């Protein structure tokens, strides 16, 4: 016998799969519509200087964290 909690769990999992499928379909439609420029719809500051600053956030964070001895 299936309990209500298992049914809800299955329903929730199905909803997650459905949302993922819809997102994948939207990505495909955007790719077909915009071509390579569809990346601009999904990535913030793609033309910025993020590559030159790669790793700086980690260095600042490690300076602020206490070192465990």
N, CA, C and O atoms as CSV, one atom per row, in Angstrom:
chain,resi,resn,atom,element,x,y,z
A,1,UNK,N,N,0.828,-1.180,0.000
A,1,UNK,CA,C,0.000,0.000,0.000
A,1,UNK,C,C,0.876,1.248,0.000
A,1,UNK,O,O,1.821,1.331,0.784
A,2,UNK,N,N,0.585,2.210,-0.854
A,2,UNK,CA,C,1.363,3.437,-0.987
A,2,UNK,C,C,0.822,4.469,-0.007
A,2,UNK,O,O,-0.382,4.719,0.055
A,3,UNK,N,N,1.729,5.058,0.753
A,3,UNK,CA,C,1.300,6.083,1.704
A,3,UNK,C,C,1.243,7.439,1.023
A,3,UNK,O,O,1.772,7.617,-0.074
A,4,UNK,N,N,0.604,8.383,1.675
A,4,UNK,CA,C,0.455,9.725,1.109
A,4,UNK,C,C,1.809,10.406,0.963
A,4,UNK,O,O,2.041,11.099,-0.027
A,5,UNK,N,N,2.707,10.224,1.927
A,5,UNK,CA,C,4.018,10.868,1.858
A,5,UNK,C,C,4.824,10.359,0.664
A,5,UNK,O,O,5.529,11.135,0.019
A,6,UNK,N,N,4.726,9.063,0.365
A,6,UNK,CA,C,5.426,8.536,-0.808
A,6,UNK,C,C,4.820,9.075,-2.086
A,6,UNK,O,O,5.547,9.356,-3.039
A,7,UNK,N,N,3.500,9.226,-2.131
A,7,UNK,CA,C,2.837,9.767,-3.307
A,7,UNK,C,C,3.251,11.212,-3.535
A,7,UNK,O,O,3.525,11.608,-4.668
A,8,UNK,N,N,3.299,12.000,-2.472
A,8,UNK,CA,C,3.722,13.389,-2.606
A,8,UNK,C,C,5.177,13.461,-3.043
A,8,UNK,O,O,5.545,14.309,-3.857
A,9,UNK,N,N,5.994,12.583,-2.511
A,9,UNK,CA,C,7.397,12.559,-2.885
A,9,UNK,C,C,7.548,12.251,-4.377
A,9,UNK,O,O,8.336,12.894,-5.071
A,10,UNK,N,N,6.800,11.280,-4.858
A,10,UNK,CA,C,6.845,10.952,-6.280
A,10,UNK,C,C,6.325,12.118,-7.121
A,10,UNK,O,O,6.871,12.420,-8.181
A,11,UNK,N,N,5.270,12.767,-6.640
A,11,UNK,CA,C,4.714,13.914,-7.360
A,11,UNK,C,C,5.730,15.052,-7.414
A,11,UNK,O,O,5.901,15.688,-8.454
A,12,UNK,N,N,6.390,15.303,-6.312
A,12,UNK,CA,C,7.392,16.367,-6.273
A,12,UNK,C,C,8.552,16.062,-7.220
A,12,UNK,O,O,9.037,16.946,-7.926
A,13,UNK,N,N,8.987,14.810,-7.226
A,13,UNK,CA,C,10.067,14.420,-8.144
A,13,UNK,C,C,9.636,14.577,-9.595
A,13,UNK,O,O,10.418,15.032,-10.430
A,14,UNK,N,N,8.413,14.209,-9.895
A,14,UNK,CA,C,7.898,14.350,-11.251
A,14,UNK,C,C,7.827,15.818,-11.656
A,14,UNK,O,O,8.134,16.164,-12.797
A,15,UNK,N,N,7.425,16.678,-10.728
A,15,UNK,CA,C,7.364,18.113,-11.021
A,15,UNK,C,C,8.762,18.669,-11.297
A,15,UNK,O,O,8.933,19.493,-12.196
A,16,UNK,N,N,9.759,18.226,-10.532
A,16,UNK,CA,C,11.134,18.675,-10.760
A,16,UNK,C,C,11.619,18.247,-12.145
A,16,UNK,O,O,12.254,19.027,-12.855
A,17,UNK,N,N,11.320,17.024,-12.516
A,17,UNK,CA,C,11.713,16.532,-13.843
A,17,UNK,C,C,11.010,17.334,-14.926
A,17,UNK,O,O,11.616,17.684,-15.939
A,18,UNK,N,N,9.730,17.625,-14.714
A,18,UNK,CA,C,8.960,18.388,-15.689
A,18,UNK,C,C,9.548,19.790,-15.865
A,18,UNK,O,O,9.675,20.269,-16.992
A,19,UNK,N,N,9.909,20.451,-14.755
A,19,UNK,CA,C,10.501,21.788,-14.840
A,19,UNK,C,C,11.864,21.743,-15.535
A,19,UNK,O,O,12.196,22.641,-16.308
A,20,UNK,N,N,12.640,20.713,-15.266
A,20,UNK,CA,C,13.940,20.568,-15.917
A,20,UNK,C,C,13.767,20.359,-17.420
A,20,UNK,O,O,14.527,20.907,-18.218
A,21,UNK,N,N,12.769,19.569,-17.802
A,21,UNK,CA,C,12.498,19.347,-19.215
A,21,UNK,C,C,12.066,20.644,-19.898
A,21,UNK,O,O,12.501,20.938,-21.011
A,22,UNK,N,N,11.223,21.407,-19.241
A,22,UNK,CA,C,10.791,22.684,-19.807
A,22,UNK,C,C,11.969,23.640,-19.962
A,22,UNK,O,O,12.064,24.344,-20.968
A,23,UNK,N,N,12.865,23.675,-18.981
A,23,UNK,CA,C,14.042,24.538,-19.063
A,23,UNK,C,C,14.953,24.104,-20.207
A,23,UNK,O,O,15.499,24.948,-20.917
A,24,UNK,N,N,15.120,22.808,-20.390
A,24,UNK,CA,C,15.951,22.294,-21.485
A,24,UNK,C,C,15.336,22.638,-22.838
A,24,UNK,O,O,16.052,22.991,-23.774
A,25,UNK,N,N,14.020,22.536,-22.944
A,25,UNK,CA,C,13.352,22.893,-24.189
A,25,UNK,C,C,13.494,24.381,-24.486
A,25,UNK,O,O,13.689,24.772,-25.637
A,26,UNK,N,N,13.396,25.219,-23.439
A,26,UNK,CA,C,13.558,26.663,-23.631
A,26,UNK,C,C,14.976,26.990,-24.076
A,26,UNK,O,O,15.181,27.839,-24.943
A,27,UNK,N,N,15.953,26.313,-23.479
A,27,UNK,CA,C,17.345,26.509,-23.875
A,27,UNK,C,C,17.542,26.148,-25.349
A,27,UNK,O,O,18.212,26.872,-26.086
A,28,UNK,N,N,16.965,25.042,-25.766
A,28,UNK,CA,C,17.061,24.614,-27.163
A,28,UNK,C,C,16.390,25.623,-28.095
A,28,UNK,O,O,16.941,25.952,-29.145
A,29,UNK,N,N,15.217,26.114,-27.725
A,29,UNK,CA,C,14.525,27.105,-28.555
A,29,UNK,C,C,15.343,28.386,-28.651
A,29,UNK,O,O,15.454,28.974,-29.727
A,30,UNK,N,N,15.919,28.825,-27.525
A,30,UNK,CA,C,16.754,30.026,-27.544
A,30,UNK,C,C,17.983,29.819,-28.411
A,30,UNK,O,O,18.394,30.727,-29.133
A,31,UNK,N,N,18.575,28.630,-28.345
A,31,UNK,CA,C,19.754,28.346,-29.171
A,31,UNK,C,C,19.410,28.399,-30.655
A,31,UNK,O,O,20.172,28.934,-31.460
A,32,UNK,N,N,18.253,27.840,-31.009
A,32,UNK,CA,C,17.847,27.859,-32.414
A,32,UNK,C,C,17.469,29.266,-32.877
A,32,UNK,O,O,17.708,29.630,-34.029
A,33,UNK,N,N,16.885,30.048,-31.983
A,33,UNK,CA,C,16.454,31.402,-32.338
A,33,UNK,C,C,17.629,32.375,-32.394
A,33,UNK,O,O,17.761,33.136,-33.353
A,34,UNK,N,N,18.480,32.353,-31.370
A,34,UNK,CA,C,19.536,33.355,-31.232
A,34,UNK,C,C,20.904,32.883,-31.707
A,34,UNK,O,O,21.816,33.697,-31.850
A,35,UNK,N,N,21.065,31.602,-31.951
A,35,UNK,CA,C,22.368,31.084,-32.345
A,35,UNK,C,C,23.339,31.157,-31.174
A,35,UNK,O,O,22.950,30.949,-30.025
A,36,UNK,N,N,24.594,31.450,-31.465
A,36,UNK,CA,C,25.613,31.506,-30.410
A,36,UNK,C,C,25.321,32.622,-29.423
A,36,UNK,O,O,25.781,32.566,-28.283
A,37,UNK,N,N,24.572,33.628,-29.830
A,37,UNK,CA,C,24.262,34.744,-28.946
A,37,UNK,C,C,23.292,34.365,-27.831
A,37,UNK,O,O,23.032,35.178,-26.944
A,38,UNK,N,N,22.755,33.152,-27.858
A,38,UNK,CA,C,21.855,32.739,-26.778
A,38,UNK,C,C,22.583,32.676,-25.442
A,38,UNK,O,O,21.949,32.719,-24.387
A,39,UNK,N,N,23.904,32.574,-25.478
A,39,UNK,CA,C,24.689,32.540,-24.252
A,39,UNK,C,C,24.484,33.828,-23.458
A,39,UNK,O,O,24.464,33.803,-22.228
A,40,UNK,N,N,24.331,34.956,-24.160
A,40,UNK,CA,C,24.113,36.232,-23.485
A,40,UNK,C,C,22.840,36.226,-22.638
A,40,UNK,O,O,22.743,36.978,-21.668
A,41,UNK,N,N,21.876,35.395,-22.988
A,41,UNK,CA,C,20.638,35.317,-22.219
A,41,UNK,C,C,20.839,34.606,-20.892
A,41,UNK,O,O,20.083,34.843,-19.949
A,42,UNK,N,N,21.835,33.743,-20.796
A,42,UNK,CA,C,22.023,32.893,-19.629
A,42,UNK,C,C,23.242,33.228,-18.791
A,42,UNK,O,O,23.321,32.821,-17.632
A,43,UNK,N,N,24.196,33.962,-19.355
A,43,UNK,CA,C,25.436,34.262,-18.645
A,43,UNK,C,C,25.536,35.764,-18.446
A,43,UNK,O,O,25.443,36.544,-19.394
A,44,UNK,N,N,25.729,36.151,-17.190
A,44,UNK,CA,C,25.853,37.565,-16.856
A,44,UNK,C,C,27.294,38.019,-17.079
A,44,UNK,O,O,28.235,37.312,-16.717
A,45,UNK,N,N,27.464,39.186,-17.669
A,45,UNK,CA,C,28.771,39.819,-17.850
A,45,UNK,C,C,29.742,38.924,-18.617
A,45,UNK,O,O,30.888,38.739,-18.206
A,46,UNK,N,N,29.276,38.380,-19.721
A,46,UNK,CA,C,30.114,37.456,-20.496
A,46,UNK,C,C,31.321,38.148,-21.129
A,46,UNK,O,O,32.361,37.520,-21.329
A,47,UNK,N,N,31.190,39.432,-21.444
A,47,UNK,CA,C,32.288,40.159,-22.074
A,47,UNK,C,C,33.151,40.893,-21.057
A,47,UNK,O,O,34.039,41.653,-21.442
A,48,UNK,N,N,32.910,40.680,-19.776
A,48,UNK,CA,C,33.644,41.368,-18.720
A,48,UNK,C,C,35.051,40.816,-18.538
A,48,UNK,O,O,35.540,40.023,-19.342
A,49,UNK,N,N,35.685,41.257,-17.464
A,49,UNK,CA,C,37.060,40.845,-17.174
A,49,UNK,C,C,37.119,39.723,-16.143
A,49,UNK,O,O,38.061,39.649,-15.355
A,50,UNK,N,N,36.128,38.863,-16.148
A,50,UNK,CA,C,36.046,37.792,-15.165
A,50,UNK,C,C,37.229,36.829,-15.260
A,50,UNK,O,O,37.667,36.280,-14.249
A,51,UNK,N,N,37.741,36.625,-16.464
A,51,UNK,CA,C,38.854,35.687,-16.614
A,51,UNK,C,C,40.124,36.248,-15.986
A,51,UNK,O,O,40.883,35.515,-15.352
A,52,UNK,N,N,40.352,37.535,-16.161
A,52,UNK,CA,C,41.541,38.156,-15.579
A,52,UNK,C,C,41.480,38.167,-14.054
A,52,UNK,O,O,42.513,38.124,-13.386
A,53,UNK,N,N,40.259,38.226,-13.502
A,53,UNK,CA,C,40.089,38.277,-12.046
A,53,UNK,C,C,39.840,36.899,-11.442
A,53,UNK,O,O,39.514,36.801,-10.259
A,54,UNK,N,N,39.982,35.858,-12.211
A,54,UNK,CA,C,39.712,34.502,-11.746
A,54,UNK,C,C,40.604,34.178,-10.549
A,54,UNK,O,O,41.825,34.317,-10.630
A,55,UNK,N,N,40.018,33.760,-9.471
A,55,UNK,CA,C,40.763,33.355,-8.298
A,55,UNK,C,C,40.950,34.444,-7.262
A,55,UNK,O,O,41.327,34.140,-6.130
A,56,UNK,N,N,40.702,35.708,-7.602
A,56,UNK,CA,C,40.882,36.785,-6.642
A,56,UNK,C,C,39.910,36.660,-5.478
A,56,UNK,O,O,40.280,36.941,-4.338
A,57,UNK,N,N,38.688,36.249,-5.737
A,57,UNK,CA,C,37.708,36.086,-4.674
A,57,UNK,C,C,38.159,35.029,-3.680
A,57,UNK,O,O,37.972,35.191,-2.475
A,58,UNK,N,N,38.748,33.952,-4.169
A,58,UNK,CA,C,39.206,32.894,-3.291
A,58,UNK,C,C,40.363,33.378,-2.422
A,58,UNK,O,O,40.452,33.008,-1.251
A,59,UNK,N,N,41.264,34.214,-2.991
A,59,UNK,CA,C,42.386,34.737,-2.221
A,59,UNK,C,C,41.885,35.650,-1.114
A,59,UNK,O,O,42.363,35.566,0.017
A,60,UNK,N,N,40.918,36.533,-1.424
A,60,UNK,CA,C,40.358,37.427,-0.417
A,60,UNK,C,C,39.652,36.628,0.669
A,60,UNK,O,O,39.758,36.959,1.850
A,61,UNK,N,N,38.952,35.604,0.290
A,61,UNK,CA,C,38.232,34.779,1.254
A,61,UNK,C,C,39.203,34.044,2.169
A,61,UNK,O,O,38.969,33.957,3.375
A,62,UNK,N,N,40.284,33.515,1.614
A,62,UNK,CA,C,41.237,32.765,2.434
A,62,UNK,C,C,41.949,33.686,3.412
A,62,UNK,O,O,42.359,33.238,4.483
A,63,UNK,N,N,42.109,34.976,3.071
A,63,UNK,CA,C,42.734,35.937,3.991
A,63,UNK,C,C,41.810,36.235,5.180
A,63,UNK,O,O,42.281,36.517,6.282
A,64,UNK,N,N,40.501,36.170,4.949
A,64,UNK,CA,C,39.533,36.498,5.999
A,64,UNK,C,C,39.251,35.314,6.915
A,64,UNK,O,O,38.834,35.510,8.057
A,65,UNK,N,N,39.467,34.096,6.443
A,65,UNK,CA,C,39.163,32.908,7.233
A,65,UNK,C,C,40.292,32.619,8.217
A,65,UNK,O,O,41.468,32.749,7.877
A,66,UNK,N,N,39.932,32.226,9.439
A,66,UNK,CA,C,40.991,31.853,10.394
A,66,UNK,C,C,41.621,30.529,9.979
A,66,UNK,O,O,40.952,29.645,9.443
A,67,UNK,N,N,42.892,30.414,10.232
A,67,UNK,CA,C,43.605,29.175,9.890
A,67,UNK,C,C,43.511,28.219,11.064
A,67,UNK,O,O,43.841,28.578,12.194
A,68,UNK,N,N,43.065,27.011,10.799
A,68,UNK,CA,C,42.986,25.986,11.846
A,68,UNK,C,C,44.341,25.327,12.012
A,68,UNK,O,O,44.891,24.793,11.048
A,69,UNK,N,N,44.890,25.355,13.226
A,69,UNK,CA,C,46.177,24.708,13.444
A,69,UNK,C,C,46.015,23.376,14.108
A,69,UNK,O,O,47.005,22.692,14.367
